[in-house]
Amino acid sequence: MSITPVPRVAVIVVAAGSGTRLGAGGPKALVGLDQHSILRHCLHGVFAAPEAQVIVVAPAGRDGDALTEALEAAGDRRDLVHVVTGADTRQGSVAAGLRAVWPDVEIVLVHDAARALTPPDVFERVIQAIDDGAAGAIPVRPVVDTLKRIDGTDIVAAVDRAELAAAQTPQGFRRDVLDAAYRAATAEFTDDAALVASAGHRVVTVAGSEEGFKITTPADLDRARGLLAPIAAVPTALDAAPRAPRVGVGTDVHAFGGDGALWLAGLEWPGEQALSGHSDGDAVAHAIVDALLAAAGLGDIGTHFGTDRPEYSGAHADAFLARTRALLGEAGWEVGNVSVQVQANRPRLSARRTEAEGALSAALGGAPVSVSATTTDGLGFTGSGEGVSAFAVALVVPA
């Protein structure tokens, strides 16, 4: 049996930024771009570049989401993926990534997830510069705008743009140089090239790419979407039509036979047999999750809460619904209302319908939820008392 050699290169993908200027209501790297997140698009470029250990520095509390994105992008190279939690500063986040680099790695590249469309040949040029003897190398683009030095609103002087360049990522370094620079750092720097240069090392430049721009503002996000899915120009009104509300449906089924107490519609039902499942088996909550994700075009419950996600083992409705609401918010949607019907012989929901609706609504940030229940006149697995089925319809509206 052959043994896969350890890569000589590691790429630290910094994805821990809050994305405040993007205004998406969540971490920038997890914001939707085309059918995937900014992070997923970034990682597609990383895995298309020369083989490397890939370390994703995730926002605090979102390690699981980052790992899901990384594993999907990695394909059959999942053994190269690591996820670590970021810090309050970019420099602290890179330091966290450095601690996860394998001992045999010789070259470390630091790449911003927000530069999601950077092509693989930029990575190749940076690595080649290090192989040619440079301690560090960064991709740059020429500055094309006329620049002025100002004081308030007054122009003080022109700036010679021939001496300037716009820095991009990935920024690459000999591993020993970068490690030593971080150990010696006593101040915060705007990028890793500045930190390494402050330690006395020469950093060279290679050609960057127009596609390597950083997604910082909503206009940048629109530009990236246009590059991914260019659309022919068509006549439009001066005011673009707002996004229309969208409807989704979801179903879920769970059999009786789980351990512990029964959880259904966000409530515990003492004395009733539990449902089986990876979480608590709450078919009502799971049907609502599927309906909301379908309405927003974000996949299904297996995409975000599958059995490969140990953090959701035994989780209850509030965890599923709160996370789903957050996913919708990151994609620019909020919950309008939800209607769910339960098919089961037991438990009898009528006595606790109002309580269930309140619990589900609270988990969705106050959005109205209506719950109804029916039996199937003894037909099917629900009629024979083998399990519970739920069917949900959800409306989402632009946030």
C-alpha positions in Angstrom: 0.0 0.0 0.0 1.4 3.4 -1.0 1.7 6.2 1.5 0.7 9.7 0.5 3.7 12.0 1.0 3.2 14.9 3.4 2.9 18.1 1.4 5.8 20.6 1.6 3.3 23.5 1.4 0.6 24.6 3.8 -2.1 27.2 3.1 -3.6 29.0 6.0 -7.0 30.4 4.9 -8.0 33.2 7.2 -11.8 33.1 7.4 -12.5 34.5 10.9 -13.5 38.1 9.9 -16.8 39.5 11.0 -17.7 41.1 7.7 -19.1 44.3 9.2 -18.6 46.3 6.1 -20.4 43.7 4.0 -23.5 44.1 6.1 -24.6 40.5 5.8 -25.4 39.9 9.4 -22.8 37.1 9.9 -19.2 36.1 9.3 -18.1 37.2 5.8 -16.6 33.9 4.8 -19.9 32.1 5.2 -22.0 34.6 3.2 -23.6 33.1 0.1 -21.9 33.6 -3.2 -23.7 32.0 -6.2 -24.7 28.5 -4.9 -22.0 28.3 -2.3 -20.4 30.4 0.4 -17.5 32.8 -0.1 -15.3 30.3 1.8 -16.3 27.4 -0.4 -15.4 29.3 -3.6 -12.1 30.3 -2.0 -11.3 26.7 -1.1 -12.0 25.5 -4.6 -9.2 27.7 -5.8 -6.9 26.5 -3.0 -7.5 22.8 -3.8 -6.9 23.5 -7.5 -3.5 24.9 -6.7 -0.4 22.7 -5.9 -1.2 20.1 -3.2 -0.9 21.6 0.3 -2.1 21.1 3.9 -5.1 23.4 4.2 -5.8 25.1 7.5 -9.0 27.1 7.7 -9.1 29.6 10.5 -12.8 29.9 11.4 -14.9 32.4 13.3 -15.5 31.5 16.9 -18.5 29.2 17.2 -18.6 28.4 13.5 -15.9 25.7 13.3 -18.4 23.1 12.3 -19.7 25.2 9.4 -16.2 25.9 8.2 -15.3 22.2 8.4 -18.3 21.3 6.4 -17.3 23.8 3.7 -13.7 22.6 3.7 -14.6 18.9 3.4 -17.0 19.5 0.6 -14.3 21.5 -1.3 -11.6 19.0 -0.6 -13.2 16.0 -2.3 -10.9 13.0 -1.9 -8.2 15.1 -0.2 -10.1 15.4 3.1 -7.0 14.2 5.0 -5.3 17.5 4.2 -8.0 19.6 5.9 -7.7 21.2 9.4 -10.0 23.8 11.1 -8.9 26.0 14.0 -10.7 28.8 15.8 -9.6 32.4 15.0 -8.7 35.2 17.3 -9.8 38.8 17.8 -7.2 40.1 15.3 -6.0 38.9 11.9 -2.5 38.4 13.3 -3.8 36.3 16.1 -5.8 34.2 13.7 -2.8 33.5 11.5 -0.8 32.6 14.6 -3.5 30.1 15.5 -3.2 28.6 12.0 0.6 28.4 12.2 0.3 26.2 15.3 -1.5 23.6 13.2 1.0 23.4 10.4 2.6 20.0 10.1 6.3 19.7 11.1 7.5 18.7 7.6 6.0 21.7 5.8 8.6 24.0 4.3 6.5 26.8 2.7 3.5 28.5 4.3 1.0 30.6 2.3 -1.4 32.9 4.1 -4.6 33.6 2.1 -7.7 35.7 2.8 -10.9 33.8 2.3 -12.4 37.1 1.1 -10.2 36.8 -2.0 -12.5 34.0 -3.1 -11.8 34.0 -6.8 -8.0 34.0 -6.8 -6.9 31.6 -9.6 -4.5 28.7 -8.9 -1.7 30.2 -11.0 -1.2 33.0 -8.4 -0.5 30.3 -5.8 2.0 28.7 -8.2 3.9 32.0 -8.8 4.2 32.6 -5.0 5.5 29.1 -4.4 8.0 29.4 -7.3 9.4 32.7 -5.9 10.1 31.0 -2.5 11.7 28.0 -4.3 13.9 30.5 -6.2 15.3 31.7 -2.9 13.1 34.5 -1.6 12.2 34.6 2.1 8.8 35.8 1.2 6.7 36.7 -1.8 3.3 38.4 -2.4 1.1 38.9 -5.4 0.5 42.5 -6.4 -1.4 44.5 -8.9 -0.4 47.9 -10.4 -2.2 51.0 -9.0 -4.1 52.5 -11.9 -5.8 55.5 -10.2 -4.2 58.8 -9.9 -3.3 59.2 -6.2 -3.2 62.4 -4.1 -1.9 63.0 -0.6 -4.4 65.1 1.2 -4.9 67.1 4.5 -8.6 67.1 5.3 -10.2 68.4 2.0 -7.0 69.9 0.7 -4.7 68.3 -1.8 -1.1 68.4 -0.5 0.8 66.6 -3.2 0.6 64.0 -6.0 1.8 60.5 -5.3 4.0 58.7 -7.8 2.0 55.5 -8.5 5.0 54.0 -10.3 6.4 53.3 -6.8 3.2 51.7 -5.5 1.4 48.4 -5.9 -1.8 46.9 -4.5 -1.0 43.8 -2.3 -3.1 40.6 -2.6 -2.9 37.1 -1.1 -1.8 34.4 -0.9 1.4 35.7 0.7 4.0 33.0 0.9 7.0 32.6 3.2 9.7 30.1 4.1 8.1 28.3 7.1 11.1 29.0 9.4 11.1 32.7 8.5 7.3 33.1 9.2 7.5 31.2 12.5 10.4 33.3 13.7 8.7 36.6 12.7 5.5 35.7 14.6 7.5 34.7 17.7 9.3 38.0 17.6 6.3 40.2 16.8 5.6 42.9 19.4 3.1 45.0 17.3 0.1 44.4 15.0 0.8 44.6 11.3 -1.7 45.0 8.4 -0.4 41.9 6.6 2.2 39.1 7.0 4.6 40.7 4.5 4.9 43.8 6.7 5.5 41.6 9.7 8.2 39.5 7.9 9.8 42.7 6.5 10.0 44.2 10.0 12.0 41.2 11.1 14.6 42.1 8.5 13.7 39.8 5.6 13.4 40.7 1.9 10.0 40.1 0.4 9.6 40.0 -3.3 6.5 40.5 -5.5 4.9 38.4 -8.2 2.1 39.1 -10.6 -1.3 39.1 -9.0 -4.7 38.8 -10.7 -7.7 41.0 -11.3 -9.8 38.2 -10.0 -7.9 38.3 -6.7 -9.8 41.3 -5.4 -11.1 41.3 -1.8 -14.8 41.0 -1.1 -15.4 43.7 1.4 -18.5 45.7 0.5 -21.9 44.7 -1.1 -20.6 46.1 -4.4 -17.6 43.7 -4.2 -20.0 40.8 -3.6 -22.1 41.8 -6.7 -18.9 42.0 -8.7 -18.0 38.5 -7.7 -21.4 37.1 -8.4 -21.2 38.7 -11.9 -17.9 37.0 -12.6 -19.3 33.6 -11.5 -22.6 33.9 -13.5 -22.4 36.7 -16.0 -25.8 37.8 -17.2 -26.5 39.7 -20.4 -27.5 43.2 -19.9 -31.3 43.8 -20.2 -33.3 47.0 -20.0 -34.5 47.6 -16.4 -36.4 50.2 -14.5 -34.3 52.7 -12.5 -35.4 51.0 -9.3 -34.7 47.3 -9.3 -37.6 45.1 -8.3 -37.2 43.8 -4.7 -36.8 40.0 -4.2 -40.1 38.3 -3.9 -41.1 36.2 -0.9 -40.4 32.5 -1.4 -42.2 29.3 -0.2 -40.7 26.0 0.7 -42.0 22.6 1.9 -40.4 20.0 4.2 -41.3 16.6 5.6 -39.7 14.4 8.2 -40.4 11.0 9.7 -39.1 9.3 12.8 -39.9 5.9 14.4 -40.5 5.3 18.0 -37.8 3.5 19.8 -35.3 6.1 20.9 -33.7 6.4 24.4 -34.9 8.9 27.0 -38.0 11.1 26.8 -40.1 12.0 23.8 -39.3 15.5 22.3 -41.8 16.7 19.7 -42.7 20.2 18.4 -40.0 21.7 20.7 -41.6 20.2 23.9 -40.7 17.3 26.2 -43.5 14.7 26.6 -43.0 12.8 29.9 -44.3 9.3 29.9 -44.3 9.0 26.1 -41.9 6.7 24.2 -39.0 8.6 22.6 -38.4 8.9 18.8 -35.2 7.5 17.3 -32.7 9.7 15.5 -29.3 11.4 15.4 -30.7 14.3 17.5 -33.8 14.0 19.5 -35.9 12.8 16.6 -38.3 15.8 16.7 -40.0 15.3 13.3 -41.9 18.6 13.6 -38.8 20.8 14.1 -36.9 18.9 11.3 -39.7 19.3 8.8 -39.7 23.1 9.6 -36.0 23.2 9.1 -36.3 21.5 5.7 -39.1 23.9 4.6 -37.2 27.0 5.6 -33.9 25.9 3.9 -35.9 24.9 0.8 -37.6 28.3 0.6 -34.2 30.1 0.8 -32.5 27.8 -1.6 -30.0 26.6 1.0 -30.2 22.9 0.6 -31.8 20.6 3.1 -31.4 19.5 6.7 -28.8 16.9 5.8 -26.6 19.6 4.3 -26.3 21.5 7.5 -27.2 19.0 10.3 -26.2 15.6 9.0 -25.0 12.6 11.0 -21.4 13.7 10.4 -22.1 16.7 12.7 -21.5 15.4 16.3 -22.5 18.7 17.8 -26.1 18.1 16.9 -26.3 14.6 18.5 -29.2 14.8 20.9 -29.9 18.4 20.1 -33.4 19.8 20.5 -35.6 22.0 18.3 -34.3 25.3 19.6 -30.8 24.5 18.4 -31.9 23.4 15.0 -34.3 26.3 14.4 -32.0 29.1 15.8 -29.2 27.8 13.5 -31.5 27.7 10.5 -32.7 31.2 11.2 -29.1 32.4 11.3 -28.4 30.6 8.0 -31.3 32.5 6.4 -30.1 35.8 7.8 -26.7 35.3 6.3 -28.3 34.7 2.9 -30.5 37.8 3.2 -33.8 36.2 4.3 -35.9 36.1 7.4 -38.8 33.9 8.4 -42.3 35.1 7.4 -44.4 32.3 8.9 -44.6 28.5 9.2 -47.4 26.0 9.2 -46.8 22.4 10.2 -49.1 19.4 10.4 -48.3 16.3 12.5 -49.6 12.9 11.6 -49.5 10.5 14.7 -51.7 8.6 17.0 -49.7 9.9 20.0 -49.0 12.1 21.7 -52.2 14.1 21.7 -51.0 17.6 20.6 -54.3 19.4 21.1 -53.8 20.1 24.8 -50.4 21.6 24.2 -50.8 23.1 20.8 -50.5 26.7 22.0 -47.4 25.8 24.1 -45.8 24.1 21.1 -46.5 27.0 18.8 -44.9 29.4 21.3 -41.8 27.3 21.7 -41.3 26.9 18.0 -42.0 30.6 17.4 -39.5 31.7 20.0 -36.8 29.6 18.5 -37.5 31.3 15.1 -37.1 34.8 16.6 -40.8 35.4 17.1 -42.0 34.4 13.6 -45.6 33.0 13.8 -45.8 29.2 13.7 -49.1 27.2 13.5 -49.3 23.6 14.5 -52.1 21.2 13.6 -52.4 17.4 14.1 -54.3 14.5 12.7 -54.4 10.8 12.7 -54.6 8.5 9.7 -57.6 6.4 10.7 -55.3 3.5 11.5 -53.6 3.5 8.1 -49.9 3.4 7.5 -47.0 3.4 10.0 -48.4 6.4 11.8 -51.8 4.7 12.1 -50.2 1.6 13.6 -48.4 3.7 16.1 -44.9 3.0 14.7 -43.8 6.6 14.4 -44.5 10.3 13.7 -44.7 12.1 10.4 -44.7 15.9 9.9 -45.2 18.1 6.9 -44.3 21.8 6.9 -44.8 24.8 4.7 -42.7 28.0 5.3 -42.6 31.5 3.9 -39.4 33.5 3.8 -39.1 37.2 3.0 -36.2 39.4 2.1 -34.4 40.7 5.2 
